[in-house]
Structures are given as structure tokens and as C-alpha cells.
Amino acid sequence: MKIGVVGLPNVGKSSLFNLLTHAHAQVAKFPFTTIDRNIGMVHVPDERLDRIVEILNPPKVKYAQIEFVDIAGLIQGASQGDGLGNKFLAHIRDVDLILHVLRCFSREDIPHTDDTIVPRRDYDIVRTELLLSDLIITERRIDKIKKRTECKEEHTQLQAIRESLSQGLVPEITVPDLPLLSVKREIIVLNMDEEGTFTSDIDGYRMSVKLEEDIVDFSDAERRELRIDAGVDERGLSGLITTCLQTLSIILFYTIKGEETRAWPITKGTKISDAAGMIHTDMKEGFIKAEVLGYDDFLDAQGFTAAQHAGKTHIEGKDYRVQDGDIILIRFRAK
């Protein structure tokens, strides 16, 4: 699961990336600071895992993680290779979700690519470049297959895609192996000023990267109060991570056997045999059954064994769909 942080130069992408990952990517007040992508892993804030750990007190704890990618700033003409356009677009193809950062603050010491700060215009610049890049790719595919009689159906679909892109619209259909950028899921992040006074002409997740940098050592209650005063989302970074999980339809399940208690991210609807394969390939190949306990029942019983004795666990076969918060014990034949 990869999430790409994108936007125009000097909108706060690398600063947000650093806050999320503590990776200390270079941040400077000039365009194209991020020449190559920066990659970092982010722990998913998890109150349920915290409570499980309080009850079990295991020697080792591992939170679920998301991979974030800080991608070079884009300028108008990127689809034609201007600026770092080719590299920017190639890196976006590799992510599952786009975090599109828009600048909603004014600072004379941080130049903008335009004379004015207009988030809607900036958003349209980036989206237009994605659409134009998709149009180029689609037309190349059409030229490649147009004389192949066996590709008639695909050719018709590509013509429809090209028509949508030509009108500045996101295609409603796709074809296999056509790496379109405009169809990727997206979260708009409004990087506000510290006072929340900037008026944005577009909706999105409201946060202030500068405020988050200033309050990093404050208590949770203090941070929440200051965010409310600034008119941004009171959840801050944790809320943004949660929004990413929800957009990607990611849920969490837990394992508690042995020394390590761990949270695992999976796509909603995943079969339990596939979830077992995330833990170890032998578990999927030798899967026999799974004993499953819901988080709320674990909490009520204050432990897995107590919940077993109370009849709260249930046995499931390989086709069971994992539910958010499931605590799972896999039974399998070892090779």
C-alpha cells in the first residue's frame, strides 16, 4: 500500500512527509527540492492495539504501517516533460492513493509558482497534467493496436477513454495494463496558515503543517484545542492517516500469539486464508482453520483465553471474510 504526496512546488509536501514519517527529507524555499522521491513508513495510530497491549503486556508490539512517497513538485507542462514532469508522473503510477497538497497560506519568504495563492487554480494545473499524460498514453496504445483485428473491442474502449480525456473528464472505464493517473483515488489536503484565516475555494482535509511542526511536543489535548482554534481538523496527522485507510478500504486485524502482538492492514473483504498468508506463506498453504475473536468481546473478557472460556470465539474456514478488529489465531499444518 503506497500513498504518494503530490502538488506544485513549495506547497508543503516534504514538510508534511517529514511530519508523517520522521524521515527528515530535505525542505527548502525553492522549487524542486525533492528531485527524487523520498520514501518512508508511517505507523498507523491504533487505540485498539494500545488497549490490547495494556491487557496482554507483550514483550513486542508492532503497529500497522503505510508507505508514503514524497514526489517531486510538478509544474505546468509536466506531461510534455517540463520541469521534472516525466519523473513526477512515473512515480505517481506506482502509488495506490494520491495525497494532493494545496497551498492555503501566504508567506513572502516562500515563493509560489504564481503571483497569487489560488488553491482551485493550483489543483486544476496538477489535474490537467495528469489528464494530458493519460491522453498521451491512450493515444499511443490506440496507434499500437489500431490495425489488429483481434483488438477491436479494446480499440473501441480506448476511443471512449480518449474522448473523456479530451474533454478534461476522468474516464469511467479502463482497460488492462493501461496505467492511467487520473483514475487513481485522491485525497485533497489543504495546507492552511496557522490562524486558519485563509479562505479556500476548494474542499479537502484541513490542516496546517506549520502548526503541526510547532505543537509536536504538546499534549494530545493541547494539540486538539490549538487545531480547533486554527479552524483545521482537530485530529491532525492521525485523522489524515485514518482518512487514507478509509479511502483505500483498509481494515486492521490482530495477532497476539507468541511474544509479538501485531496489527495487520488488509483490504476489506479479504479472505482469512489470504490474511494468514500475510503472516507467513506456510500459514496460507497449510491453512486448517482459524479461531476468531472480535475486539469488543476481547475487551469485555479482558483477554483471549477468558473469551474462549466464555464461548465468545468462533471457528472459521478459509473463505471467512476478515472483519475490522478481528483477533485471529491461525491453525495450520507446517511443512
Residue, then its C-alpha position, 0 to 999 in steps of 0.5 A: m500500500k503506497i500513498g504518494v504526496v503530490g502538488l506544485p512546488n513549495v506547497g508543503k509536501s516534504s514538510l508534511f512527509n517529514l511530519l508523517t514519517h520522521a524521515h527528515a527529507q530535505v525542505a527548502k524555499f525553492p522549487f524542486t527540492t525533492i528531485d527524487r522521491n523520498i520514501g518512508m513508513v508511517h505507523v498507523p495510530d491504533e487505540r485498539l492495539d494500545r488497549i490490547v497491549e495494556i491487557l496482554n503486556p507483550p514483550k513486542v508490539k508492532y503497529a500497522q504501517i503505510e508507505f508514503v512517497d514524497i514526489a517531486g513538485l510538478i509544474q505546468g507542462a509536466s506531461q510534455g516533460d517540463g520541469l521534472g514532469n516525466k519523473f513526477l508522473a512515473h512515480i505517481r503510477d506506482v502509488d495506490l492513493i494520491l495525497h494532493v497538497l494545496r497551498c492555503f497560506s501566504r508567506e513572502d519568504i516562500p515563493h509560489t509558482d504564481d503571483t497569487i495563492v489560488p488553491r482551485r487554480d493550483y489543483d486544476i494545473v496538477r489535474t490537467e497534467l495528469l489528464l494530458s499524460d493519460l491522453i498521451i498514453t491512450e493515444r499511443r496504445i490506440d496507434k499500437i493496436k489500431k490495425r489488429t483485428e483481434c483488438k477491436e473491442e479494446h480499440t473501441q474502449l480506448q476511443a471512449i477513454r480518449e474522448s473523456l480525456s479530451q474533454g478534461l473528464v476522468p474516464e469511467i472505464t479502463v482497460p488492462d495494463l493501461p496505467l492511467l493517473s487520473v483514475k487513481r483515488e485522491i485525497i485533497v489536503l489543504n495546507m492552511d496558515e496557522e490562524g486558519t484565516f485563509t479562505s479556500d475555494i476548494d474542499g479537502y482535509r484541513m490542516s496546517v503543517k506549520l502548526e503541526e511542526d510547532i505543537v509536536d511536543f504538546s499534549d494530545a489535548e493541547r494539540r486538539e484545542l490549538r487545531i480547533d482554534a486554527g479552524v483545521d481538523e482537530r485530529g491532525l496527522s492521525g485523522l489524515i492517516t485514518t482518512c487514507l485507510q478509509t479511502l483505500s478500504i483498509i481494515l486492521f486485524y490482530t495477532i497476539k500469539g507468541e511474544e509479538t502482538r501485531a496489527w495487520p492492514i488488509t483490504k476489506g473483504t479479504k479472505i482469512s486464508d489470504a490474511a494468514g498468508m500475510i503472516h507467513t506463506d506456510m500459514k496460507e498453504g497449510f491453512i486448517k482453520a482459524e479461531v476468531l475473536g472480535y475486539d469488543d468481546f476481547l475487551d469485555a473478557q479482558g483477554f483471549t483465553a477468558a473469551q474462549h472460556a466464555g464461548k465468545t470465539h468462533i471457528e472459521g474456514k478459509d473463505y471467512r471474510v476478515q472483519d475490522g478488529d478481528i483477533i485471529l489465531i491461525r491453525f495450520r499444518a507446517k511443512 
